[in-house]
């Protein structure tokens, strides 16, 4: 009897289950660690990996597989695509840990970030050395461990391991390069719209949408022409996803986003929203945006972004990119369940609420 293909909610549940099993397996392979280190891993790595999130990337791996002809209910194919989905989730945990260190963030998913919590632990225990340095170093090591476990997960892709690894390595190289672009633009204090678009494509668009879809395509052994269709859907959606994240970074509700609002402005991030505001307001706007150090400065910057029309322009761009993504699937021969799921994920990725 054929096994029914999972729905999108079913994919989410399977990813959660498999991630928990995989993390437990990898922890058992480190018996040399003491209780202190195991507690750190459980709280700050396992807790991050298995502590929720939209699982957008792993869901896109699955639907890239289905869109590319992966058979519904095929046990070997479903196991391989699930392994790849876990790999991207573990890589994402690595990215979050390192992002929080680089951004000096204090909240992640409503909780104190790992590097700060680990610094607190160091200080409370009166250990030797600098607490902040310890916290950042320990969080970096946890990120490296998640990066390593991602490879361990990818081994489960079976006969398509070589093709999967090629896509996964491109994904990793691109997101690291995008992060470097973002870092240097912020350090310079200036950026062009083209540069911010490149950051959106490589730090987020390809990493969040296109390459996860390509992973699924690789596991399915999909037609190269279909891969191009997936890219036509993914690239505008990935940019829209980053633009939505930029807007939420300034105007979002921390209770919903789990992150403090205004951090991008305080850190001088050259997001599309910021660069568009600078373009519209000249030196006056630049002076206001460069002076965001407290809540009063943040409130003034928000008023400027709205009044000059930059927020409205970015919202229009998000809507247009989302329409382009959806249109790419029209008459593309994508199975109905995959097309419906990808349309729903496009809405989720650009939703204004969080």
N, C-alpha and C positions, 0 to 999 in steps of 0.2 A: 504494500500500500504506500502511495506517495506521501511524503511529509509536506505539510503545508508550509509555504514560504512565510517568513515572519513579516508582520506589519512593522511600521516605523517604531511604534511603541515596543514591539517585541524585540527589535534590534537593540533598542536602548537597554532593555532588561538583560539581554544576553551579554552586551558589552559590560554592564555593571558586574554581572556574575563572573565573567571570565577575567576581568581585571582583578577582582578580589582573589581569585584562585592563583593567578599568575604572580601577584605580589607576595602572597603567602609562600609560594614555591621558591621564589628568589630569596626571601628572607631565611628560609630553612637552609639555603646554601651558604649562609654566613654565620655558622655557629660559633666562630671565633670571637664575635663581638660580645661585649659584656652587656649587662642589664641596662646600663646608662645609654649606650649607643642604640640598643634595640628600642628603647623607649623613645629616643629621638626620631628614629626611623618610623616607628608606628605613628607618632603624633604628627610629624611634619612632612613625611613623604607618603606613607600609606594613607594618612588622613587627607592629603591633597589629591592623590590619585583617585581614591575611592569616595571622596567626599562630595560628589555631585558635579554640577556643571551641565551644560546643554548637550555635551557629547556630539557636537555638530560635526566634527571632523570624522569620527568613527562611523557615524550614520552616513556620511557622504561616501566613505569607502564602500559600505554595503550597497548603496544605491548606484554608485558607479559600476559596481559588479553586475547588478541586475540590469542597468541600462545597457551594458555592453554584452548582454546575452548570457550572463551567468544563470544557471538553471535554478529555479526556485525549489527549495527543499533538497538540493543535492548536498549530502552530508559533508563530503570532502571539500566542496567549494565553499560552503557556509563556514566550515571550520577555518579554512585558509583566510577568508575575508574577515572573520572575527579576529584572528590573530593579527592581521594588518591593522584593523581598527584599534586594537589594544596598543599596538606599536605607536600609532600617532597620538593616542591619549597619553602615553608615557613620555613621549617627546614633548607634548604640550605641558606636562607637569614640570619638566626640566626648564622649558622656556619661562614659565610663570615664576619659578624660584629665582632664576637669574634676572629676569626683568625686574622683580621686586628689589633685588640688591642694587641693580644699576639705577633704578628710579628712586631709590630711598623711600619706597612705599611703606605705609604703615598698616594698610588693610588689604586683605585678599579674601573674597567671598565672605565678608563680614567678620573675619577673624584677624588677629594680629599676625602680620607676615612672619614667615619662618625665621628670617635672619634677626628680626627684632625679638621674637620670642626666645630664640636660642641665646641671644645676648643677655636677655633678662635672666635666663637660667644660669648662665655663667656668673653674672653679678650676684644673684641670690645665693649661689653656692660658694661665693668668695674664692673662685678659682684664680689661678695665676694668669697674668697677661691682661690685654685690653678686651673688655667684653664685646664692644662693637666689632672689633676685628675677628673675634672668635665667631660671633653670630654670622657674619658675612662669609667667613671661610667654611663654616659647617653647612650653611645653606647652599653654597656653591658645590660642595661635595655631594650633597643630596641631589642636586640637579644633575651632576655627572653620573650618579648612580641610576637615576631615572633614564638618562640618555643611554646607558648601557643596557638596562632592562628592556628598552625599546627594541634593541637588536635581538635580545633573547625572545621577545614576543614574535618578531618577524620570522624567526626560524620556523614557526608554525605554518608558514604559507606553503610548505611542501614543494611540489614540482615547479611552482612558479616563483621560487625564492630568488633566482637571479634577476628576473624581470622586476619583481617587487623591490629588491634591494636597489636596483638602478633608479627607480622612481623615488624611493625613500631617501637615497643619498642626495638626489637633486633637491628634494624638499628641504633637507637639512641645510644644504649649502645656501639655498636661496633665502631661507628665513634668517640665517646668521648674517648674510650679506645685507639683507634689508634692515636688520637691527643695527648694523654698523653704519649704514646710510643715515638712519634716524639719529644715532648718537652723534655723528659728526655734524649734521645739520643743526642740531640743538646747540652743540658746542660753538659753532660759528655764529649762531644767533640770527642767521638769515637763510632763506631758502626760496627757490622758485616754485611755481605751481607744478612744473615738470618734475622737479626733485621730490616734492611731496607725493606726487602720483606714483613715482617709482617706489617710494617707501611703502605706499599702500599696496602696490602690486606684489612686492617681494616680501615684505614683513608680514603681510596679512593675506592678500588675495590668492597667491599661489599656495601658500602654506595652509590656509584655512579651507579653501574650496577646490582649486584646480588639482593639486597633487593628490589629495585624498581620493578624488574621483578617478584620477589616473591609476592609483594603486588598485582600486577595484577593477578598473579596465584591464590592468596587467594580469590580475588573478583570473579574470574571465577569459583571457586570450582574445580580447575584443578586436573588432575591425579597426584599422587605423583611421578610417573616415569617421567612425563614431567617436574616437578620441578627440578629433577636431571639433565635433559638436559639443562634447563635454567642456572643452576649453572655451568655446563661444558662450556657453552658459556660465562657466566658472569665473572668468576674468572680470566681467562687469559686476557680478555678484560679490566677488571678493573685494573689489574696490568699494562697493557700497557698504559692505560689512565693516571695513576699516573706517569709512566716513561716519557710519553710525556710532562706532566706538569712540571716535573723536568728539562727536556731539555729546554723547553720554558722559565723556570725560570732563566736560565743562558744565553741562546742564542736568546730568542724571541725578537721580535720587540714590544716595549711598545705601539706603535700606533695601533697594532693589538691585543695584549693581554690585554691592559688596565692596565697593572701592570709594575712596574719598573723591568728591567732585572738585575740579579745579587743579588737580595735580599737574596736568599737562601744561597749564599756564604758568604755574609756579616754577616748573622745571625748564621753561623756555622751549618746549617742544614745538617744532615747526610743522604743525598739522595743516591739512588743507584748509580747515576752518580758520586757523590763525593767519595763514598766508593770504587768504582771500580778504580777511578783515584788514590786514596791513595794506593790501593793494588798494582797497576802497578808501582808506582813511589817512594814508600817507604818514608823515612824521608824527602827527598828533596821535594817531592810533598806535603807532609803534611805541611811543613813549608810555602810553597807558598800559599796553600789553607787557612791556618790559618791566613794569613796576608792580606786578602782582606778587605781593608778599604776605597779604593777610586777607581776611574776609571782606574788608571794605574795598580793597583793590580788585578782588575777584568779582564783587557785585558790579563795580564800575566797568570792568572788562566785559561782563555778560551784557550789560546794557548797550555797550558800544557794538558788540557783535550782532545784536538784534537790530539796533537802530540803523546800522549801515547797510543792512540787507544781506550780510554774509551768511547768517544762519538760514534764511529763506533760500538763498542760492544753493547752499549745501543740501538742504532738504529736497530741493528740486532735482539736484544731481543724483541723490540717492534713489529717488523715485524713478528717474529715467534709466539709471543703470539696472535697477530691478526689473523694469519692463524689458530691457534688452536681454537680460538673462532668461526670462521666461519665454520670450519670443524665439530664442535659439532652439528651444525644444519642440517648437511647432513643426509638425510634419517631418520629424527627424527619425521616425521609426522606433522610438524608445518605448519599451513595454509600458502599458498603462499604469501599473502600480508604481514603477520607477518615476514616470513623469509626474504623477500625483504627489509622490513623496518629495521630489526635487522642488516642485512648486511650493509645497508647504515649508520646506527648509529655507527657500528663498525669503518667504515671509518672516520666518523665525530669525534669520540672520540680519534683517533690516528693521525689525520691530522697534518702535520708538520707546517702548516701556522699559526695556533692559536688554 
